Amino acid sequence: LNANRPAATAGEIAARHLGAQQATAALLFPLRARMRRQLESDGLARLYDEVELPLAGVLFSMEQEGFSVDSGALLAMQKQFEARAQELSGQIYALSGEPFNILSPKQLGAVLFEKLGLPPQRKTKSGYSTDADTLERLAPMHPIVPLVQEYRFVTKLKSTFLDGLLAARSADGRVHTRFQQCVTATGRISSAEPNLQNIPVRTPLGREIRKAFVASEGCVLIGADYSQIELRILAHLSGDEGLIAAFLSGEDVHRRTAAEVFGVPQEQVTPEMRSAAKAVNFGIVYGISDFGLAQNLNIPVKRAGEYIRLYLERYPRVKAFMEQCVEQGRARGYAVTMFGRRRPLPELRSGNYNTRAFGERVAMNMPIQGSAADIIKLAMVHAEQALLREGLRAKLILQVHDELIFDTPLAEQARVEALVHECMEQVAQLRVPLLAEVRAGRSWYDTK
């Protein structure tokens, strides 16, 4: 506006009048416009506006609220786990003939491979490998190995989870985790300080820890969990008629897959057949290899390859979809979810075969796993908005992959259960229904 002075940028004017730090803040305004244009050109505006931006406020509220932890229960479990570890160590020493540091790979290797004569699986720079895979292969060979596996598991649970949770418990009696919104490549939310998403749930002992996470006084915990969301997204994206029909009819999709793959009526499907079909169903989502499935099911690689071949024959559009994902990944340079989230795929241009193979698996998995992450995030936003709109005091306090936990006043239980159910199932329209299972209980353990 002054003809006697040369034009200055907003940044220069801000630096002159406000100083360096204020100038940096002033740059946010012109940057916002440029970044907005970039979001729109990359097809990410909807994801930002409808999912990530409102989710930031939801996650902040969850961090502030925290999760009530029963310290008495944790202390009781500490004693229980210590007693079990002591019992296991006594049994291990009896079988080895001497006491040693069970958690020392070097000392354990000496006992297993030198003293007891078990066959070494592989060696590392520091000596014999005693990692989890090695112990899994050795387990049928000597009774000491399963005891060592359990000892490791029990001591890990105690040190990482029980001791860690007691240390993380705040003065208000709650654990306040930190949610990381944009750290993972697929868009999944992660948790840290402490990580509440990696508490074991596949073993009875691991699940016990959830009993220490309890509702607030006068409240109940409501847990809502998506049922087979990634398989449902696979059915939707692939358009495979057989997979869609299984979900539309409400059948047990793993039993149906077993019947298709093994060529038997559903009523003749054995538990072993269903387990194999379940592993194939979920493995396909992650682009599993013949070798990977063989490891999961403890079967020969040839048989695992046959399972995958039969599966893809029965669900041909799944195979076509997977191939299309890889082709599009090569052409675009990225994989994309239903909501437009992108994951770059530089691995597909690598000269290394293993790196390219990894890139192909990512290209197949990202549209499915990333879409599931987007859906659960949007469900969180919708649920929070619904609670506020109806003036309810229930609070969303935790998200673990496909599961949401709400701390809910007893008087609001029925209404919140219905609201959460509706929000989760209506958040996205697929060719197959989204199903959410809702349970309530005094502790987190009771909601699963």
Backbone hydrogen bonds, N-H to C=O, Kabsch-Sander energy under -0.5 kcal/mol:
donor,donor_aa,acceptor,acceptor_aa,energy
3,A,1,L,-0.6
5,R,2,N,-1.7
13,I,9,T,-2.5
14,A,10,A,-2.5
15,A,11,G,-2.5
16,R,12,E,-2.2
17,H,13,I,-2.1
18,L,14,A,-3.0
19,G,14,A,-0.7
19,G,15,A,-0.9
23,A,19,G,-2.3
24,T,20,A,-2.1
25,A,21,Q,-1.7
26,A,22,Q,-2.4
27,L,23,A,-1.5
28,L,25,A,-1.5
29,F,26,A,-1.2
31,L,27,L,-2.2
32,R,28,L,-2.2
33,A,29,F,-1.3
34,R,30,P,-1.6
35,M,31,L,-3.1
36,R,32,R,-2.4
37,R,33,A,-1.9
38,Q,34,R,-1.9
39,L,35,M,-2.6
40,E,36,R,-2.3
41,S,37,R,-2.4
42,D,38,Q,-1.9
43,G,40,E,-1.0
44,L,39,L,-3.0
45,A,39,L,-0.7
48,Y,44,L,-2.3
49,D,45,A,-3.1
50,E,46,R,-2.9
51,V,46,R,-0.5
51,V,47,L,-1.3
52,E,47,L,-2.3
53,L,48,Y,-2.7
55,L,51,V,-1.9
56,A,52,E,-1.4
56,A,53,L,-0.5
57,G,53,L,-0.7
58,V,54,P,-1.3
59,L,55,L,-2.8
60,F,56,A,-1.9
61,S,57,G,-2.1
62,M,58,V,-2.1
63,E,59,L,-2.4
64,Q,60,F,-2.3
65,E,61,S,-2.3
66,G,62,M,-2.5
67,F,175,V,-1.9
69,V,173,G,-2.4
70,D,212,A,-3.1
71,S,69,V,-1.0
74,L,70,D,-1.8
75,L,71,S,-2.6
76,A,72,G,-2.1
77,M,73,A,-2.2
78,Q,74,L,-2.3
79,K,75,L,-1.9
80,Q,76,A,-2.0
81,F,77,M,-3.1
82,E,78,Q,-2.6
83,A,79,K,-2.4
84,R,80,Q,-2.0
85,A,81,F,-2.6
86,Q,82,E,-2.2
87,E,83,A,-2.2
88,L,84,R,-2.6
89,S,85,A,-2.5
90,G,86,Q,-1.9
91,Q,87,E,-1.7
92,I,88,L,-2.6
93,Y,89,S,-2.7
94,A,90,G,-1.8
95,L,91,Q,-1.7
96,S,92,I,-2.2
97,G,93,Y,-2.2
98,E,93,Y,-0.6
102,I,100,F,-1.1
104,S,101,N,-1.8
108,L,104,S,-2.9
109,G,105,P,-2.5
110,A,106,K,-1.9
111,V,107,Q,-1.8
112,L,108,L,-2.8
113,F,109,G,-2.6
114,E,109,G,-0.7
114,E,110,A,-1.2
115,K,110,A,-2.1
116,L,111,V,-2.5
118,L,112,L,-2.6
124,T,127,G,-4.0
127,G,124,T,-1.0
129,S,122,R,-2.5
135,L,131,D,-2.4
136,E,132,A,-2.1
137,R,133,D,-1.8
138,L,134,T,-1.8
139,A,135,L,-1.6
141,M,138,L,-2.3
142,H,138,L,-0.8
142,H,139,A,-0.6
145,V,142,H,-1.3
147,L,143,P,-0.9
148,V,144,I,-2.0
149,Q,145,V,-2.5
150,E,146,P,-2.4
151,Y,147,L,-2.4
152,R,148,V,-2.6
153,F,149,Q,-2.1
154,V,150,E,-3.0
155,T,151,Y,-2.5
156,K,152,R,-2.1
157,L,153,F,-2.5
158,K,154,V,-2.3
159,S,155,T,-2.5
160,T,156,K,-2.5
161,F,156,K,-0.6
161,F,157,L,-1.6
162,L,157,L,-2.0
163,D,158,K,-3.3
165,L,161,F,-2.8
166,L,162,L,-2.0
167,A,163,D,-1.9
168,A,164,G,-1.7
169,R,165,L,-1.3
170,S,174,R,-2.8
173,G,170,S,-2.0
175,V,67,F,-2.7
176,H,174,R,-0.5
177,T,175,V,-0.8
178,R,192,A,-3.0
179,F,177,T,-0.6
180,Q,190,S,-3.1
181,Q,179,F,-0.6
184,T,188,R,-0.7
187,G,184,T,-0.9
190,S,180,Q,-2.1
192,A,178,R,-2.1
196,L,194,P,-0.8
207,R,203,T,-2.5
208,E,204,P,-1.3
209,I,205,L,-0.6
209,I,206,G,-1.1
210,R,207,R,-1.4
211,K,208,E,-1.9
212,A,209,I,-1.7
213,F,210,R,-1.2
214,V,68,S,-2.1
214,V,212,A,-0.7
215,A,442,R,-2.3
219,C,216,S,-2.1
220,V,408,T,-3.0
221,L,441,G,-2.7
222,I,406,F,-2.6
223,G,221,L,-0.5
223,G,439,R,-3.2
224,A,404,L,-2.7
225,D,437,E,-2.3
226,Y,402,D,-2.3
227,S,435,L,-2.9
228,Q,226,Y,-0.7
232,R,228,Q,-2.1
233,I,229,I,-2.2
234,L,230,E,-2.2
235,A,231,L,-2.3
236,H,232,R,-2.2
237,L,233,I,-3.1
238,S,234,L,-2.6
239,G,235,A,-1.8
244,I,240,D,-2.6
245,A,241,E,-2.7
246,A,242,G,-1.7
247,F,243,L,-1.6
248,L,244,I,-2.6
249,S,245,A,-2.1
250,G,247,F,-0.6
251,E,246,A,-1.4
253,V,251,E,-1.0
256,R,252,D,-2.6
257,T,253,V,-2.3
258,A,254,H,-2.3
259,A,255,R,-2.4
260,E,256,R,-2.4
261,V,257,T,-3.1
262,F,258,A,-2.9
263,G,259,A,-1.0
264,V,259,A,-1.3
268,Q,265,P,-1.7
269,V,266,Q,-1.6
274,R,270,T,-2.4
275,S,271,P,-2.4
276,A,272,E,-2.1
277,A,273,M,-2.5
278,K,274,R,-2.7
279,A,275,S,-2.2
280,V,276,A,-2.1
281,N,277,A,-3.1
282,F,278,K,-2.4
283,G,279,A,-2.1
284,I,280,V,-2.8
285,V,281,N,-1.0
286,Y,282,F,-0.9
286,Y,283,G,-0.6
287,G,284,I,-1.8
288,I,283,G,-2.4
293,L,289,S,-2.5
294,A,290,D,-2.3
295,Q,291,F,-2.3
296,N,292,G,-2.1
297,L,293,L,-2.4
298,N,294,A,-1.3
299,I,294,A,-1.7
304,A,300,P,-2.1
305,G,301,V,-2.6
306,E,302,K,-1.7
307,Y,303,R,-2.1
308,I,304,A,-2.1
309,R,305,G,-2.4
310,L,306,E,-2.7
311,Y,307,Y,-2.4
312,L,308,I,-2.4
313,E,309,R,-1.7
314,R,310,L,-2.1
315,Y,311,Y,-2.1
318,V,315,Y,-1.2
319,K,315,Y,-1.1
320,A,316,P,-2.0
321,F,317,R,-2.2
322,M,318,V,-2.4
323,E,319,K,-2.3
324,Q,320,A,-2.3
325,C,321,F,-2.4
326,V,322,M,-1.7
327,E,323,E,-2.3
328,Q,324,Q,-3.0
329,G,325,C,-2.1
330,R,326,V,-2.2
331,A,327,E,-2.2
332,R,328,Q,-3.1
333,G,329,G,-2.2
335,A,343,R,-2.4
337,T,341,R,-2.0
340,G,337,T,-1.6
343,R,335,A,-2.3
345,L,333,G,-2.6
348,L,345,L,-1.3
349,R,346,P,-1.7
350,S,347,E,-1.6
356,R,352,N,-2.3
357,A,353,Y,-2.7
358,F,354,N,-2.1
359,G,355,T,-2.3
360,E,356,R,-2.2
361,R,357,A,-2.0
362,V,358,F,-2.4
363,A,359,G,-2.4
364,M,360,E,-1.7
365,N,361,R,-2.3
366,M,362,V,-3.1
368,I,365,N,-0.9
369,Q,365,N,-2.8
370,G,366,M,-2.4
371,S,366,M,-0.5
371,S,367,P,-0.7
372,A,368,I,-2.1
373,A,369,Q,-2.0
374,D,370,G,-2.3
375,I,371,S,-2.4
376,I,372,A,-2.3
377,K,373,A,-2.0
378,L,374,D,-2.5
379,A,375,I,-2.4
380,M,376,I,-1.9
381,V,377,K,-1.9
382,H,378,L,-2.6
383,A,379,A,-2.6
384,E,380,M,-2.4
385,Q,381,V,-2.3
386,A,382,H,-2.3
387,L,383,A,-2.3
388,L,384,E,-2.1
389,R,385,Q,-2.6
390,E,386,A,-1.8
391,G,388,L,-1.2
392,L,387,L,-2.4
395,K,407,D,-2.3
397,I,395,K,-0.6
397,I,405,I,-2.7
398,L,405,I,-1.4
400,V,403,E,-2.5
402,D,400,V,-0.8
403,E,400,V,-1.5
404,L,224,A,-2.8
405,I,398,L,-2.4
406,F,222,I,-2.5
407,D,395,K,-2.9
408,T,220,V,-2.8
408,T,406,F,-0.7
410,L,218,G,-2.1
412,E,409,P,-1.8
413,Q,410,L,-1.2
416,V,412,E,-2.8
417,E,413,Q,-2.6
418,A,414,A,-1.9
419,L,415,R,-2.5
420,V,416,V,-2.9
421,H,417,E,-2.2
422,E,418,A,-2.3
423,C,419,L,-2.9
424,M,420,V,-2.5
425,E,421,H,-1.9
426,Q,422,E,-2.1
430,L,428,A,-0.7
437,E,225,D,-3.0
438,V,436,A,-0.5
439,R,223,G,-2.8
441,G,221,L,-2.1
444,W,210,R,-0.8
444,W,213,F,-2.6
445,Y,210,R,-0.9
446,D,443,S,-0.6
447,T,443,S,-0.5
447,T,444,W,-1.2
448,K,445,Y,-1.1
